[in-house]
Amino acid sequence: MNLLQNYAKFIKLEHTLFSIPLILSGALLAERGWPSPMSLLLIFLAAGGARTFALCLNRIIDRNIDRQNPRTKDRPLANGSMSLLEAWLLAAVSIIIYLAAAKSLSGFCLKYSWIPLVAFTIYPYFKRFTKWSHIGLGLVWSLIPLSGFFAVKPAFDGLGAVLMLALFSLFWLAGFDIIYSTLDEDFDREAGLHSLPCAWGSERALKLSGTFHLISFMVLVVLYGVWLGGPVTVMFLGIIGILLYLEQQFANYVDLSFFKMNVAIGFAVFFFIWSGLKGV
């Protein structure tokens, strides 16, 4: 049980609550409704495998930085409660699950399965050379709804709505990653790492975070106007707008704004898509 708890802490299982609504939303946009139970199972397996591989790789690459950072020094790989070999084995198992699920979904998914893997490999290095690493992570995050779409519809036609959702994901993630990185402003500056709070100071960086979240909301307005419909959908759009506003208002309370509010936003987006496709 302690081993399982350590692994769960290592891969931050609770953070899947950010990504699950987006990948389901992408699948809904492809199917214009619910995919089959088997498709859903394979989607969850592929998403779980890909995300676990990404977290493993991130922790492995950043292990020495994590040991020096007071905020992250208790992470399993940083504090020695998990060995580097264990981390690599977990990454290997995860990528096998991901590729097996992608193959079972379609040859198309397997053919393009390398794209997220390359993104996961490159992203951890962004903060070593650019303050715009938040945009880099947003680009990685934008792959989530696209992956859900392609898992159900292995083709490049009819991408308009899901591309707008991917654009929302990019700016939403970049905005809340800036908030999260305010926790490491001083450490990043001392360690020679890069982020907008480190380069500009938290106050100015948070203003850009707010701009990013405003852009993300406007993208959803366009998504509603062109591809969705229904009064209930407008209600969820309003809820998303309010939550994004509150996230900015409580940006200094990172645990609340980063985790709790973003989980709520993710599921509000899912219900926004679901109700909009039904036109209710």
Secondary structure, DSSP 8 states (H G I E B T S, - for coil): -HHHHHHHHHHTGGGHHHHHHHHHHHHHHHHTS---HHHHHHHHHHHHHHHHHHHHHHHHHTHHHHHH-TTTTTSHHHHTSS-HHHHHHHHHHHHHHHHHHHHHH-HHHHHTTHHHHHHHHHGGGGGGT-TTHHHHHHHHHTHHHHHHHHHH--SSSS-HHHHHHHHHHHHHHHHHHHHHHGGGHHHHHHHT---HHHHH-HHHHHHHHHHHHHHHHHHHHHHHHHH---HHHHHHHHHHHHHHHHHHHTTTSHIIIIIIHHHHHHHHHHHHHHHHHHT-
